Amino acid sequence: MNPVYDKLMKCYESLKEKIHFRPEVALVLGSGLGDYADGIQVEEVLDYSQIEGFPVSTVPGHKGRFVFGYVQDVPVVIMQGRVHYYEGYEISDVVLPIRLMKLMGAETLFLTNAAGGIGEGFQAGDLMLITGQIANFVPSPLIGPNMDELGVRFPDMSEIYDEDLRTVIRGAAKDLEILLREGVYIQLTGPNYESPQEVQMCKILGADAVGMSTACEAVAANHMGMKICGISCISNLACGIAEHPLSHKEVQETADRVAPLFKQLVTESIVRIGKL
């Protein structure tokens, strides 16, 4: 038995004993959206610590639990607190929650995060629809023996972020009169912020936003055949673009300030996705 797959199935069996809800959409909450789940129709809640072998987030502001319920009529599972590679976990543990939500029944993955802005004209507080990604700076979660039960050995990555879902989110933003930028997200390991030279490298590679999560999750979800969409909150301008040193406090403050608009956009998008 593949130990990674074995661990995943043990977590799934542990969860099935406690939760009987079947979601359609899986939502991962980034910084600033941590309390989003408080505003939905909650049916069940499960702390990560209640799932045997499940990795637990150590980042401040991440509650560390699954919330099951409805965004209007759409059944969702919400991840309040993700696991990051920089916390010291194996990359397979970082994406385990994503794989678990697919096993629960979710066919669509909605990723959110706080990111540093690189794109021309970006400002702190902007929202960016993720159109593509660069994940080469963290290990692929698919390294090792392939789990044929989850997906093929060499999955195509030509359209990680589903075009139909992007169209839905664009329409929601337009109708809500929310400015929505678009761009490529790049994941670096963290936990340190990037140097000005590293930001310049990211810009040369074609990235518009840089962060410490998301891309590896999308790779794992794409491997399993999920439809994926994502929005970044540009919580700060990246190092060398911003005129002052970066801090987590600034990231959190900006994310909190933008949260009401972000929540509106996420809610309207999920409702429309549920009608596809």
Summary of the structure (lengths in Angstrom):
residues: 276
radius of gyration: 17.4
end to end distance: 37.5
largest distance: 52.0
contacts: 951
relative contact order: 0.20
helix: 35%
strand: 25%
